[in-house]
Amino acid sequence: MKFFDFHADTIGECFLQNKRLLENDLHIDLRRAGCFSDYGQIFAIWIPDEKRSDEAFSYYRSVRARFFTEMRENASQVAFCQTPQDIEAAFAQGKIAALLSVEGGAVLGGQLERLDDLYRDGVRLMTLTWNGSNEIGHGCFAEDKSGLTAFGKSVVEKMQRLGMLVDVSHLNERGFYDVAAYTDRPFLASHSNAKIIDNPFATARNLTKEQIGVLIDRKGLIGVNLCMDFLGNGDDTGMDAVLRQIVYFLDLGARENLSFGCDFDGCTVHPDLAGISRIPSLFDYLLQHGISEAVLRDIFFANGKRFLVANLQKL
Ligand SMILES: [Zn+2]
């Protein structure tokens, strides 16, 4: 089967726990990726909210170095991709297509030029905030409920010019609507669920029906998140909870907008969803519970690939 995923923290965990991408006990490794014929993965470098300014950038550089070491050492299996052509070439050669993202605009330290550094490094997606505030705007758990800053507005504009995907996962609601106002090109919520779950995490972090409507109207993308807290409560956080999310999104008309942002190695997941080797079982479960194979193929792969091809081009 084919699979495209828009968010995983695996490379950061490889760095922090000194594990290898080829084989590890995390949620993702290259050996287990053998269960897919075509597999695209966006690897995020997560910037913790407490790292600010130069410290944030130097942390980014450390994890980045680890990412490129892994790409080099595993070049026979995985190809680092920056363009739609790179992605096509990777699949044609039977390799995993790996893209690089940064989760947390604190990496810029308030300097617009750093976006050029990120772009040169091959970063093609940036999640504007994590849970707290930074120079760009405010995350969904921040006390400040205001929208994007003036700097944030210039960041979003420049990202879209460069062909760098603007990611609103974690961003607060006013920030989300500012992104919608300040952008012409589609944007995405790389790892966000719908606000249909009653717990404090899901209430703050998941997308409202209105936000989902905006993403659909703008030809955006939404990656379904497998994190327990954003799927349900107690035991109700497994495959049935994923089905509930997908059915809700599809009912709102998001068939062409849905993908996955599993959040592997960035959160706690139900044992039934613990790692990429569980993805084929999830596909089968959803198929057995009324989602057609054509729709599933779009959600698991085609929508994500189409979104990247359309939006990675420079203007
Ligand atoms: Zn996240």
Residues whose N, C-alpha, C, O or C-beta is under 5 A from the ligand:
A	BS01	ZN	none
